[in-house]
Amino acid sequence: MDTRLIIGWNLRHLRVEKGLSQERLALEAGIDRAYVGRIERGSENVTITTLEAVANVLGVRVSALFRDIDPNEAAPDKLKAGRKPKPLN
């Protein structure tokens, strides 16, 4: 599988698991929200610097974004609309 797709899949899983919207993740990582969406879709060739920023916001090591995907693993659920945003640290 394409490494960009692996990173995108893992990013989305971790982001949803933490209850962060793309907008909140982007704000805290200092990147554009649309860029987060493109990373999650695997259409961006993301830099190590950006991966570090995203991993720091998610509270994981960069290596977590490269975790092999189980082919039987379901896609992450969408976050519910109208959720309360998590406070900035």
C-alpha positions as CSV (number, residue, x, y, z in Angstrom):
1,M,0.0,0.0,0.0
2,D,1.1,3.6,-0.7
3,T,2.8,5.1,2.3
4,R,0.8,8.3,1.9
5,L,-2.4,6.2,2.3
6,I,-1.0,4.5,5.4
7,I,-0.2,7.8,7.0
8,G,-3.6,9.2,6.1
9,W,-5.5,6.2,7.4
10,N,-3.5,6.3,10.7
11,L,-3.9,10.0,11.1
12,R,-7.6,9.8,10.7
13,H,-7.9,6.9,13.1
14,L,-5.9,8.7,15.8
15,R,-7.6,12.1,15.2
16,V,-11.1,10.6,15.6
17,E,-10.0,8.5,18.5
18,K,-8.8,11.7,20.3
19,G,-12.1,13.4,19.4
20,L,-10.3,16.2,17.4
21,S,-11.8,17.7,14.3
22,Q,-9.6,18.4,11.3
23,E,-9.9,22.1,12.1
24,R,-8.8,21.7,15.7
25,L,-5.9,19.4,14.7
26,A,-4.8,21.9,12.0
27,L,-5.0,24.8,14.4
28,E,-2.9,23.2,17.1
29,A,-0.4,21.8,14.5
30,G,-0.1,25.2,12.8
31,I,-1.2,23.9,9.4
32,D,-4.3,24.5,7.1
33,R,-7.4,22.4,7.7
34,A,-7.7,21.5,4.0
35,Y,-4.1,20.2,4.2
36,V,-5.2,17.8,7.0
37,G,-7.9,16.5,4.7
38,R,-5.5,16.0,1.9
39,I,-3.1,14.1,4.2
40,E,-5.9,11.9,5.4
41,R,-6.9,11.1,1.8
42,G,-3.3,10.3,0.9
43,S,-3.0,13.0,-1.7
44,E,-0.2,14.9,0.0
45,N,3.5,14.1,0.2
46,V,3.8,15.4,3.8
47,T,7.0,16.5,5.3
48,I,8.7,15.1,8.5
49,T,8.2,18.5,10.1
50,T,4.5,18.4,9.6
51,L,4.3,14.7,10.7
52,E,6.1,15.7,13.9
53,A,3.7,18.6,14.5
54,V,0.7,16.4,14.0
55,A,2.0,13.6,16.1
56,N,2.7,16.1,19.0
57,V,-0.9,17.3,18.9
58,L,-2.1,13.7,18.9
59,G,0.2,12.8,21.7
60,V,1.9,10.0,19.8
61,R,5.2,9.2,18.3
62,V,5.7,9.8,14.6
63,S,6.1,6.1,14.1
64,A,2.4,5.6,15.0
65,L,1.5,7.3,11.7
66,F,3.3,4.5,9.9
67,R,1.6,1.6,11.6
68,D,0.6,-1.3,9.2
69,I,-3.0,-1.3,8.4
70,D,-5.0,-4.5,9.1
71,P,-7.0,-5.2,5.9
72,N,-10.0,-6.2,8.1
73,E,-9.9,-3.0,10.1
74,A,-13.0,-0.8,9.6
75,A,-12.7,2.8,8.6
76,P,-12.9,5.2,11.5
77,D,-16.3,6.6,12.4
78,K,-17.0,10.2,11.7
79,L,-17.2,12.6,14.6
80,K,-20.7,13.7,15.6
81,A,-21.7,17.1,14.4
82,G,-22.2,19.7,17.0
83,R,-19.6,18.3,19.4
84,K,-17.9,20.6,21.9
85,P,-14.4,21.4,20.8
86,K,-11.6,20.2,23.1
87,P,-9.8,23.1,24.8
88,L,-6.4,24.2,23.6
89,N,-3.7,23.2,26.0
